[in-house]
Amino acid sequence: MDPAPRITEAEWTIMERLWARHPSTAQEIAADLADARDWSLSTVKTLLNRLVTKGAVGYTRQGREFAYDPLLTEAQARRAESATFLQRVFGGALRPMVASMLEDGAVSAEEIEALRRLLDEKAKAARRRS
């Protein structure tokens, strides 16, 4: 599979809306985002067209309108965004990123325990593979 396209912050807002409810027309998306964003219908259409060009969104014609669907799952987009961030900010190294986030942020005991369980599961899987 081709790598997921790079999605801007504004495009991410459109994708979140499409993941929640699809298919959707540009008018429906603009109406749903009206309270949160001061975007015109034209802006929403421009963002949708960019996402179509990037291969993140597809569309079908419904009468005089187009209905848009995400072509990427939210998980695919998150993985791609995480990998891009990790490479750009930490040179691809996971340990410094995790250390930075743990040192700089308020991490609850529950979050630490959840991370510990996740790391234990990954370690067990890695041992089984080797």
N, C-alpha and C positions, 0 to 999 in steps of 0.2 A: 504494500500500500504506500502511496505517496505520502510524504510528510504533510501534516496539517498546515494550512496556511497561517501566516502571522496575522492576528486579528487585533485591531486597534481597540482602545477603550470604548469609543463610541460604537464600534461594530459589535463589541462584546455585549453591550446593552441590547442591541437588536437580537443577537443570538440567544441571550437569556430569555427574552420574550418569546422567541420561536421555540426554544426547548420546552417552555411552559405550555404553549398553546400553538399548535400548528395543524393544518395549514392556516395561514393568516394573510390577509391583504395588507398592503401598505397603509390603507386608511385605518384598519383595525389596530395595527401596531402604533400608528401615530396617536390614535385616540387613547390607547392604553398607557402610552408614555407621556401624555400631555401634562399630567400633574407633576411628574418627576423631572421631565426635561422640557425645555422651551424650544422644541424642534418643530419646524414646519413640516407639512406633508412632503415637500420637495426635499428636505434634508433626509427624511426617512427613506424616500425613494433612492436618493444618492447612495446612502449607506447600504441599502439592499442591493443595488447594482454593483457596488464594490464587492460585496460578499458573494454575489453570483459569479463575478469575474474571477474571484479567488478560488471558487469551487467549494465554498463553505455552505452555500445556500442554492437550492434549486427552485424552480417555479413551474406552474402550469397555468394555462389561460382558463379563466372562468368567466365566460361572457366578455365583458369589456374590461375586466380586472385580471390581475395576476395573483395567484395564491402561492405563497412562499413556504418552503419546508427546509429545515436544516439538513444538510448532507453530512455534517459532522456530529457525532454524539458529543455531549458535554464532557464526557470522560476523555475523548480523543483531543478535544480542544484544550482541556486542562493539562493533559500530559505534554502537549506541544508547548504550551505557554510556560509550564514549569521548566521544561528542558531549555527553552530559550533564555529564561531568566537565570537559571543556574549557570549556563554557559557565559552569558553576557556579564553577570555581576561577580561570579565566583570562579570563572575559568573552568566550569564543569565539575568542580570539586564539591561534593555533597557535605563533607564534614565541616568545612568552614561556614557553610550556609547554616547548617543546623546549629552550630556553636554560636553564631552571631544572633540567630533568632532566640535561642535560649538565654543568652546573656542580656540581650537588649529588651526582651519582652517579659511581661508578667505571665508566667506559666503556672497553671494550677497543678496541684497534686494529681488530679484526675487526668489532665492532659499528659503529664509525665508518665503515669501508669499506662495510659493507652499507647504512648510511644514505645514504652518498654515492651509491651505485649506484641506490638507490630514488629519491633526489631527481633524479638525472640522467635516469632513465626518465620521471619525472613532468614534468620540464622539456621533454623531447623531445616527449612527448604533447601538452603545452600549446602548443608551437610549431606542431605539425601542425594543431591545431584553429584556430589564429588565422591 
